């Protein structure tokens, strides 16, 4: 290679020298012809110069010669060289005009140099010829290999692409001169990547050369492409690059289920839309080509179950479509098809794009909680509804074959303030506290229904109670107003605009009526004008105001609403007399006179404060003593009062206390209810007995199972629970230990051996065990095992 390079370089040097000699000869011939023609004009005898790049010898490289036809060869003419590279890259012999290159030249750095030459009289320095410009062109040699400036390359094509499919085009550039020889003529070839791909030798385009390349077999391909100059001939320089080709997926594979038979089970209590299980049909493709669509195409469970595709579009999720009943049908069979969601029409004829499997679903029996008649209850009640109003009847039943009895209650957290009461047997929802729409507009209750045979089976339903508005609030002024009137105000001048608000929400919208209070109806100072737009103006009735005469006026304003029954209120507007400028801006307002002497000493003030503090302490002590005096105590007489509760279990002698209290009155349906002769002064009035709101079959008469006693005890316990001032006992009576022979043991939660130091006195929601004991002793139930 080195020898070839030297031979080429010597050949080019010879060509340049010959060219220069011919130019000189032609110039001499032209000069002689000019002399024979006797032309008067003198001129330079030289042309464009050429120099070979990459000259590496130590001595300067001769480029050419400057010569003027006035030069006689006696050294009287001095040649001067200027321009690009003069003195640094090129040197000039000022006597002979010879030009040499003293630095290594590179055509790829600079292809030509523009120089200027001038001939001057050496002694005088006068120019003999006008300055002339000439060019030194750098002659190219093949010293640069082709380079791929954009490599390495990355490309993606679909799998199964046909032969000839365009992949990518690679481009190599050669820094050599493309206009001179073949140094920059590049030819492409592929070194690695056959037989899958090929490259066009002229354009560098890469194409597929092997059909049916399968991504599932091989996904990545690595190509090495070469670019060689000199037209690819021997001795040319070469460069390489890499091309990384990835096969993208196409939908060319059918799905396959992992099982031909799926066994599943589901509880009959499973809610609609709940998931039973999932199945999968696998696909060797990727992305959207592997996405599946599932459907039930046959089977006796098509109407009972449904199937859908999960969020990943890969799995089939089987869900419950209808309510299941173990007693009605215990198993179902489904025929499920899984098919590709995106089918490539090019591969339809190559195979099916779906698969089929069988799913067997078994229904398992469970003890189901009670079911309510409706999935949701909505009730409207006016806020002035009386206590004891029955809002609605909640009904639930046991869906199992046993058809156990159901007991109702309100979930404690849904009604923390205990506005409502639920009858445990009838399901009646009753109000027990006054309702106020302005405080609570909606009450969202959760009603529980529990099976008597299995207390763990509890159903629930939501009850939305909307409290309807009634006109029970008077309107009032929007804010406390304080106005002022200027001393120079005239009669009829507006000094304040007032508005009102009402917490009620009348159906026709708010409409307020304004007027002065009756005691101020003939007020000589101010008047009120109702604007009929829920606002009113306060106007002056006279002029000539003086803060020295009176600096504050109080004006009572009467406001009423337009709903029935009409409500009204009176508010006082404070009006100060102030000194104002001509534009009505306040300058000064006199303050109210102080009620304390101005010359009050510090000691006197301390004495007054001390007296106030002593009076406050004495008042607190009196209130404390009064509260202790009103607190109820159990006297010895009260402690000796016991109730003889007869238990009909043939025990006999279960009560050790001989002082019995006859409870026969409890069994008399016509007996008058017990009334207290004297109410406790430290308690709120007792809530009206709820016994009249309980079902008449329970209270109105004596039933065979003694349920009237059961409901009566429930009512009394609920009254005690609702009374915040009552002692924390099971009822207003104290039930002490009943004796060793009683199966009921102790009825008092305070004296029970299982009691703890912290008691939960919310007995309304813990009615089960206590009512069982009471009911069993009264003969309502025969034994513990029958119901509880």
Residue pairs with C-beta under 8 A, 6 or more apart in sequence:
1 235
4 235
5 141
8 141
9 52
9 141
12 52
12 139
12 141
13 52
16 50
16 51
16 52
16 139
19 50
20 49
20 64
20 65
23 46
23 47
24 45
24 65
24 67
27 45
27 46
27 47
27 67
28 45
30 45
31 45
31 69
34 69
42 68
42 69
42 70
42 128
42 129
43 68
43 69
43 129
44 66
44 67
44 68
44 69
44 117
44 119
44 129
44 132
45 67
45 68
45 69
46 64
46 65
46 66
46 67
46 117
46 134
47 134
48 134
48 135
48 136
48 137
49 63
49 64
49 99
49 134
49 135
49 136
49 137
50 63
50 136
50 137
50 138
50 139
51 61
51 63
51 101
51 105
51 136
51 137
51 138
51 139
52 61
52 105
52 138
52 139
52 141
53 105
53 106
53 107
53 138
53 139
53 140
53 141
53 143
54 104
54 105
54 106
54 141
54 143
55 61
55 101
55 104
55 105
56 104
60 91
60 100
60 101
60 102
61 100
61 101
62 98
62 99
62 100
63 90
63 99
63 100
63 101
63 136
64 98
64 99
64 136
65 96
65 97
65 98
65 99
66 79
66 81
66 92
66 97
66 98
66 99
66 117
66 119
67 97
68 77
68 79
68 97
68 119
68 128
68 129
70 77
70 119
70 128
70 129
71 77
71 97
71 119
75 95
75 122
76 121
76 122
76 123
77 95
77 119
77 120
77 121
77 122
77 128
78 94
78 95
78 119
78 120
78 121
78 122
78 125
79 92
79 93
79 94
79 95
79 96
79 97
79 117
79 118
79 119
80 92
80 94
80 117
80 118
80 119
80 120
81 87
81 90
81 91
81 92
81 99
81 115
81 116
81 117
82 115
82 116
82 117
82 118
83 113
83 114
83 115
83 116
83 133
84 113
84 114
84 115
85 103
85 113
85 115
86 92
86 115
88 102
88 103
89 101
89 102
89 103
89 105
89 113
90 99
90 100
90 101
90 102
90 113
90 115
90 136
91 99
91 100
91 102
92 98
92 99
92 117
99 136
105 138
106 138
107 138
107 139
107 140
107 176
107 177
108 143
108 144
108 175
108 176
110 138
111 137
111 138
111 177
112 135
112 136
112 137
112 138
113 135
113 136
113 138
114 133
114 134
114 135
115 133
115 134
115 135
115 136
116 131
116 132
116 133
116 134
117 131
117 132
117 133
117 134
118 127
118 129
118 130
118 131
118 132
119 127
119 128
119 129
120 126
120 127
120 128
121 127
121 128
139 180
140 176
140 177
140 180
140 181
140 183
141 176
141 183
142 176
142 181
142 182
142 183
142 229
142 230
142 236
142 237
143 176
144 174
144 175
144 176
144 183
144 229
144 237
145 174
145 229
145 237
145 238
145 239
146 172
146 173
146 174
146 186
146 227
146 228
146 229
146 237
146 238
146 239
147 172
147 173
147 174
147 175
147 239
148 170
148 171
148 172
148 225
148 227
148 239
148 240
148 241
149 171
149 173
150 170
150 171
151 170
151 241
151 242
151 243
152 241
152 242
152 243
152 244
153 168
153 170
153 241
153 242
153 243
153 244
154 243
154 244
154 245
154 246
155 167
155 168
155 206
155 243
155 244
155 245
155 246
156 245
156 246
156 247
156 248
157 165
157 167
157 208
157 245
157 246
157 247
157 248
158 247
158 248
158 249
158 250
159 213
159 214
159 215
159 216
159 247
159 248
159 249
159 250
159 252
160 211
160 212
160 213
160 214
160 250
160 252
160 346
160 347
161 208
161 211
161 213
162 208
162 211
163 207
163 208
163 209
163 210
163 211
164 207
164 208
165 207
165 208
166 205
166 206
166 207
167 197
167 205
167 206
167 207
167 208
167 243
167 245
168 205
168 206
168 243
168 245
169 203
169 204
169 205
169 206
170 188
170 199
170 204
170 206
170 225
170 227
170 241
170 243
171 204
172 186
172 188
172 204
172 227
172 239
172 241
174 183
174 184
174 185
174 186
174 229
175 184
176 183
176 184
176 229
177 183
177 184
178 184
178 185
182 229
182 230
182 231
182 233
182 236
183 229
183 230
184 229
185 229
185 230
185 231
186 227
186 228
186 229
187 201
187 202
187 227
187 228
187 229
187 231
187 232
188 199
188 200
188 201
188 202
188 203
188 204
188 225
188 226
188 227
189 199
189 201
189 225
189 226
189 228
189 232
190 197
190 198
190 199
190 206
190 223
190 224
190 225
190 226
191 224
191 225
191 226
191 240
192 222
192 223
192 224
193 221
193 222
193 223
193 224
193 225
193 243
194 209
195 209
195 210
196 208
196 209
196 210
196 213
196 221
197 206
197 207
197 208
197 209
197 210
197 221
197 223
197 243
197 245
198 206
198 207
198 209
199 205
199 206
199 207
199 225
200 206
200 207
201 232
204 225
204 227
206 223
206 225
206 243
206 245
213 247
214 247
214 252
215 247
215 248
215 249
215 250
216 253
216 284
216 285
218 247
219 246
219 247
220 244
220 245
220 246
220 247
221 244
221 245
221 246
221 247
222 242
222 243
222 244
222 245
223 242
223 243
223 244
223 245
224 240
224 241
224 242
224 243
225 240
225 241
225 242
225 243
226 238
226 239
226 240
227 238
227 239
227 240
227 241
228 236
228 237
228 238
229 236
229 237
229 238
230 236
230 237
249 285
249 286
249 287
249 289
250 285
250 289
250 344
250 346
250 347
251 285
251 289
251 340
251 342
251 343
251 344
251 347
251 353
252 285
252 344
252 347
252 350
253 283
253 284
253 285
253 289
254 283
254 340
254 351
254 352
254 353
254 354
254 355
255 281
255 282
255 283
255 292
255 338
255 339
255 340
255 353
255 354
255 355
256 281
256 282
256 283
256 355
257 279
257 280
257 281
257 282
257 338
257 355
257 356
257 357
258 279
258 280
258 281
258 282
259 279
259 357
260 357
260 358
261 357
261 358
261 359
261 360
262 277
262 279
262 357
262 358
262 359
262 360
263 360
263 362
264 276
264 277
264 318
264 359
264 360
264 361
264 362
265 361
265 362
265 363
265 364
266 276
266 320
266 324
266 361
266 362
266 363
266 364
267 324
267 363
267 364
267 366
268 324
268 325
268 326
268 363
268 364
268 365
268 366
268 368
269 324
269 366
269 368
270 276
270 320
270 324
271 320
272 320
272 321
272 322
272 323
273 319
273 320
274 319
274 320
275 317
275 318
275 319
276 305
276 318
276 319
276 320
276 361
277 318
278 310
278 315
278 316
278 317
278 318
279 294
279 315
279 316
279 318
279 336
279 338
279 357
279 359
280 314
280 315
280 316
281 292
281 294
281 316
281 338
281 355
281 357
283 289
283 290
283 292
283 340
284 290
288 313
288 341
288 342
289 340
289 342
289 344
290 314
290 340
291 309
291 313
291 314
291 340
291 341
291 342
292 309
292 313
292 314
292 315
292 316
292 338
292 339
292 340
292 341
293 309
293 338
293 339
293 340
293 341
294 307
294 308
294 309
294 316
294 336
294 337
294 338
295 307
295 336
295 337
295 339
296 302
296 305
296 306
296 307
296 334
296 335
296 336
296 337
297 335
297 336
297 337
297 356
298 334
298 335
299 332
299 333
299 334
299 335
299 359
300 332
300 333
301 332
301 333
301 334
301 361
302 334
303 321
303 322
304 320
304 321
304 322
304 324
304 332
305 318
305 319
305 320
305 321
305 332
305 334
305 361
306 318
306 319
306 320
306 321
307 316
307 317
307 318
307 319
307 334
307 336
308 316
308 317
308 319
309 315
309 316
309 317
309 341
310 316
310 317
313 341
316 336
316 338
318 334
318 336
318 359
318 361
324 363
325 363
326 363
326 364
326 365
326 366
327 365
327 401
329 363
330 362
330 363
331 360
331 361
331 362
331 363
332 360
332 361
332 363
333 358
333 359
333 360
333 361
334 358
334 359
334 360
334 361
335 356
335 357
335 358
335 359
336 356
336 357
336 358
336 359
337 354
337 355
337 356
338 354
338 355
338 356
338 357
339 353
339 354
339 355
340 353
340 354
343 353
367 400
367 454
367 457
368 398
368 399
368 400
368 457
369 449
369 451
369 457
369 458
369 459
370 396
370 397
370 398
370 399
370 406
370 449
370 450
370 451
370 457
370 458
370 459
371 396
371 397
371 398
371 399
371 459
372 394
372 395
372 396
372 447
372 449
372 459
372 461
373 394
373 395
373 396
373 397
374 461
375 461
376 461
376 462
376 463
376 464
377 392
377 394
377 447
377 461
377 462
377 463
377 464
378 463
378 464
378 466
379 391
379 392
379 429
379 463
379 464
379 465
379 466
380 465
380 466
380 468
381 389
381 391
381 431
381 435
381 465
381 466
381 467
381 468
382 467
382 468
382 469
382 470
383 435
383 436
383 437
383 438
383 467
383 468
383 469
383 470
383 472
384 435
384 470
384 472
385 431
385 435
386 431
387 431
387 432
387 433
387 434
387 687
387 688
388 430
388 431
388 432
388 688
388 690
388 692
388 693
389 430
389 431
390 428
390 429
390 430
390 693
391 420
391 429
391 430
391 431
391 465
392 429
392 463
393 426
393 427
393 428
393 429
394 408
394 422
394 427
394 428
394 429
394 447
394 449
394 461
394 463
395 427
396 406
396 408
396 427
396 449
396 459
396 461
397 403
397 406
398 404
398 405
398 406
398 451
398 457
402 453
404 451
404 452
404 453
404 454
404 457
405 451
405 452
405 453
405 787
406 449
406 450
406 451
406 452
407 424
407 425
407 449
407 450
407 452
407 768
408 422
408 423
408 424
408 425
408 426
408 427
408 447
408 448
408 449
408 450
409 422
409 424
409 447
409 448
409 450
409 764
409 765
409 767
410 420
410 421
410 422
410 445
410 446
410 447
410 448
410 765
411 445
411 446
411 447
411 448
411 460
412 762
412 765
413 446
414 444
414 445
414 446
415 443
415 445
417 433
418 432
418 433
418 721
418 722
418 764
419 431
419 432
419 433
419 435
419 440
419 443
420 429
420 430
420 431
420 432
420 443
420 445
420 465
421 429
421 430
421 431
421 432
421 690
421 718
421 764
422 428
422 429
422 430
422 447
423 430
423 693
423 694
423 695
424 714
424 767
425 695
425 698
425 707
425 711
426 694
426 695
426 698
427 447
428 693
428 694
428 695
429 445
429 447
429 463
430 690
430 693
432 687
432 690
432 718
432 722
435 467
436 467
437 467
437 468
437 469
437 470
438 473
438 503
438 504
440 467
441 466
441 467
442 464
442 465
442 466
442 467
443 464
443 465
443 467
444 462
444 463
444 464
444 465
445 462
445 463
445 464
445 465
446 460
446 461
446 462
446 463
447 460
447 461
447 462
447 463
448 458
448 459
448 460
449 458
449 459
449 460
449 461
450 457
450 458
450 459
451 457
451 458
452 787
452 788
453 787
455 768
455 788
469 504
469 505
469 506
470 504
471 504
471 506
471 561
471 563
471 564
471 565
471 566
471 567
472 504
472 567
473 502
473 503
473 504
473 567
474 502
474 559
474 560
474 561
474 567
474 568
474 569
475 500
475 501
475 502
475 510
475 512
475 559
475 560
475 561
475 567
475 568
475 569
476 500
476 501
476 502
476 559
476 569
476 571
477 498
477 499
477 500
477 501
477 557
477 559
477 571
478 498
478 499
478 500
478 501
480 571
481 496
481 498
481 571
481 573
481 574
482 573
482 574
482 575
482 576
483 495
483 496
483 538
483 573
483 574
483 575
483 576
484 495
484 575
484 576
484 577
484 578
484 586
484 589
485 493
485 495
485 540
485 545
485 553
485 575
485 576
485 577
485 578
486 545
486 577
486 578
486 579
486 580
486 584
486 586
487 545
487 546
487 547
487 577
487 578
487 579
487 580
488 543
488 545
488 580
489 495
489 540
489 543
489 545
490 540
490 543
491 540
491 541
491 542
491 543
492 539
492 540
492 541
493 539
493 540
494 537
494 538
494 539
495 526
495 538
495 539
495 540
495 575
496 537
496 538
496 573
496 575
497 535
497 536
497 537
497 538
498 514
498 535
498 536
498 538
498 557
498 573
499 534
499 535
499 536
500 512
500 514
500 534
500 559
502 510
502 512
502 561
504 561
504 563
506 561
506 562
506 563
508 562
510 534
510 561
511 534
511 561
511 562
512 534
512 559
512 560
512 561
512 562
513 530
513 559
513 560
513 561
513 562
514 528
514 530
514 535
514 536
514 557
514 558
514 559
515 521
515 528
515 530
515 557
515 558
516 523
516 526
516 527
516 528
516 555
516 556
516 557
516 558
517 556
517 557
517 558
517 570
518 558
519 556
520 555
520 556
523 541
523 555
524 541
524 542
525 540
525 541
525 542
525 553
526 538
526 539
526 540
526 541
526 553
526 555
526 575
527 538
527 539
527 540
527 541
528 536
528 537
528 538
528 539
528 557
529 536
529 537
529 539
530 536
531 537
536 557
538 555
538 557
538 573
538 575
545 577
546 577
547 577
547 578
547 579
547 589
547 590
550 577
551 576
551 577
551 589
551 590
551 592
552 574
552 575
552 576
552 577
552 592
553 574
553 575
553 577
554 572
554 573
554 574
554 575
555 572
555 573
555 575
556 570
556 571
556 572
556 573
557 570
557 571
557 572
557 573
558 568
558 569
558 570
559 568
559 569
559 570
559 571
560 566
560 567
560 568
561 567
561 568
576 589
576 590
577 589
577 590
578 586
578 587
578 588
578 589
579 586
579 587
579 588
579 589
580 586
580 587
581 587
627 682
630 680
630 681
630 682
631 682
632 680
632 682
632 727
634 734
639 734
640 659
641 659
641 661
642 657
642 659
642 660
642 661
642 736
643 660
643 661
643 663
643 733
643 735
644 655
644 657
644 660
644 661
644 662
644 663
645 655
645 663
645 735
645 738
645 744
645 747
645 777
645 778
646 663
646 777
647 654
647 742
647 743
647 744
647 776
647 777
647 779
648 777
648 778
648 779
649 743
649 776
651 741
651 742
651 743
652 741
653 739
653 741
654 738
654 739
654 741
654 742
655 738
655 739
655 742
656 739
665 671
666 709
666 712
667 702
667 708
667 709
669 700
669 701
669 702
669 708
673 689
673 691
676 686
679 685
679 686
680 725
682 725
683 723
683 725
683 726
684 723
684 724
684 725
686 719
686 723
687 719
687 722
687 723
689 715
689 719
690 715
690 718
690 719
691 699
691 711
691 712
691 715
692 699
694 711
694 714
694 715
695 711
697 703
697 707
698 707
698 708
698 710
698 711
699 708
699 711
699 712
699 715
700 708
701 708
702 708
705 780
705 781
706 775
706 778
706 779
706 780
707 780
709 774
709 775
709 778
709 780
710 771
710 774
710 775
710 778
710 780
713 731
713 771
713 774
713 775
714 767
714 771
716 731
716 732
717 730
717 731
717 763
717 764
717 767
717 770
718 764
720 726
720 729
720 730
720 731
720 732
720 763
721 761
721 762
721 763
721 764
726 732
728 750
728 759
728 761
729 748
729 749
729 750
730 747
730 748
730 749
730 763
730 770
734 748
735 746
735 747
735 748
736 746
736 748
736 751
737 745
737 746
737 748
737 751
738 744
738 745
738 746
738 747
742 777
743 776
744 773
744 776
744 777
745 752
745 773
746 752
746 753
747 770
747 773
747 774
749 755
749 759
749 763
749 770
750 759
760 766
763 770
768 788
769 788
772 781
772 784
772 787
772 788
774 780
775 781
776 782
776 783
776 784
781 787
